């Protein structure tokens, strides 16, 4: 995408934002990850919602028992 094309984006237009995503988000690699230990941190579900709104995939990996993992998933908004 050229600088001129980027400058012409109408940020209130969902189609323009989708076109930008299509142009930029190719062959990306994960540069980092984070973990939560024991208690859920404040606003974890809000953060996960923001990630999803931005098109970021969220996965939950845990070594907990199935029932515990399911409860954590529901409490933090992953499930």
Backbone torsions as a table, in degrees:
resi	resn	phi	psi	omega
1	UNK	NA	132.5	180.0
2	UNK	-79.4	164.0	177.8
3	UNK	-61.8	-38.0	179.6
4	UNK	-64.4	-42.5	177.4
5	UNK	-63.3	-41.4	178.8
6	UNK	-62.8	-44.4	-178.9
7	UNK	-65.5	-22.4	-177.9
8	UNK	-88.1	0.9	-178.0
9	UNK	-68.2	131.8	172.7
10	UNK	-92.4	103.0	-173.4
11	UNK	-66.5	-13.7	175.3
12	UNK	-87.6	-6.1	-176.9
13	UNK	-99.8	116.1	-177.5
14	UNK	-61.2	-36.0	-179.8
15	UNK	-65.0	-39.4	177.6
16	UNK	-64.0	-43.6	179.7
17	UNK	-64.7	-38.3	178.7
18	UNK	-65.5	-39.7	178.4
19	UNK	-63.8	-39.4	177.4
20	UNK	-62.9	-43.9	178.5
21	UNK	-59.3	-46.0	179.8
22	UNK	-61.0	-37.9	-177.9
23	UNK	-73.4	-32.5	-171.3
24	UNK	-101.1	-34.3	-170.0
25	UNK	-92.5	73.7	179.1
26	UNK	-130.7	137.8	175.8
27	UNK	53.5	41.7	179.4
28	UNK	-79.2	153.1	176.0
29	UNK	-122.6	145.4	177.8
30	UNK	-68.0	126.8	179.7
31	UNK	-101.8	-12.2	-179.5
32	UNK	-169.5	167.8	175.9
33	UNK	-152.1	166.9	179.8
34	UNK	-135.4	161.8	178.8
35	UNK	-135.4	155.0	177.1
36	UNK	-121.4	126.6	-178.4
37	UNK	-109.3	133.8	177.5
38	UNK	61.4	-113.3	-175.4
39	UNK	-66.3	143.6	173.2
40	UNK	-68.7	137.0	178.3
41	UNK	-74.2	157.8	177.3
42	UNK	-58.0	139.2	173.2
43	UNK	64.2	23.2	177.7
44	UNK	-60.7	-44.6	-177.9
45	UNK	-64.4	-36.0	176.6
46	UNK	-64.8	-41.0	179.4
47	UNK	-63.8	-44.9	179.5
48	UNK	-63.4	-40.3	177.3
49	UNK	-62.1	-42.0	177.2
50	UNK	-61.6	-42.3	177.5
51	UNK	-58.8	-48.3	-178.6
52	UNK	-63.1	-41.1	178.1
53	UNK	-61.1	-29.8	179.2
54	UNK	-86.0	0.5	179.3
55	UNK	84.1	13.7	180.0
56	UNK	-87.9	128.9	178.6
57	UNK	-74.7	138.6	-179.6
58	UNK	-119.7	126.7	176.3
59	UNK	-120.2	147.8	175.5
60	UNK	-116.2	120.8	176.8
61	UNK	-114.0	131.2	-177.6
62	UNK	-148.8	154.3	174.4
63	UNK	-102.4	9.0	-178.8
64	UNK	-72.1	165.3	172.7
65	UNK	-62.8	155.2	-176.6
66	UNK	-51.6	-47.9	-178.7
67	UNK	-64.2	-43.0	179.2
68	UNK	-63.4	-44.9	179.3
69	UNK	-61.1	-40.1	179.0
70	UNK	-63.3	-43.8	178.7
71	UNK	-63.1	-42.4	177.9
72	UNK	-61.9	-44.8	178.9
73	UNK	-57.8	-43.6	178.5
74	UNK	-67.6	-43.3	-176.4
75	UNK	-67.1	-29.5	-178.9
76	UNK	-101.7	3.2	174.0
77	UNK	84.9	11.6	178.3
78	UNK	-76.6	-33.5	-178.1
79	UNK	-111.2	NA	NA
